[in-house]
Amino acid sequence: SMLKTLSNMVQHPESVPINALVPVKGTPMADQPRVPIWDMIRMIATARIIMPKTVVRLSAGRTEMSLTDQAFCFMAGANSIFAGDKLLTTPNPGFNADMQMFELLGLTPREAFKNGRPAARQEEVSIGL
């Protein structure tokens, strides 16, 4: 699997996005079923265990996830999201909606990068758990 390949690298990647398939009409994957939420949660938990210092980003497909689904993803090890849809080909919840979700779940937004790396942008938000 891709996660196994990434975990076998000498240096793990700085971040790994975990995307839920969003079937788009007119594409080869248009008729594929959505990825079950428990498969997403397992992927996130696996990524967190095998690459403990890597930022695990919950990315595309969040509009189809309930607040509970996203909370399980954070509890499984996701510690970053893509906010808004600027960097994605399909929509995501808006930045303000994500900030409200963080507040409801007791998560604290933080700068996406530290130690001289770029500060958080609207498109990319890490969370402190």
KAWO-V541814 format. One record per backbone hydrogen bond with DSSP energy under -1.0 kcal/mol. CO is the residue of the C=O (numbers start at 1). NH is the residue of the N-H. Records with the same first field share a line. If there is no record, write none. Layout:
CO=NH ; NH
This chain:
1=5
2=6
3=7
4=8
6=9
14=55
16=57
18=59
24=27
27=30
29=32
36=40
37=41
38=42
39=43
40=44
41=45
42=46
43=47
44=48
45=49
46=50
47=51
51=54
55=16
56=79
57=18
58=82
60=20
61=64
62=65
66=70
67=71
68=72
69=73
70=74
71=75
72=76
73=78
79=127
80=58
81=125
93=84
94=98
95=99
96=100
97=101
98=102
99=103
100=104
101=105
102=107
108=128
121=124
125=81
126=110
128=108
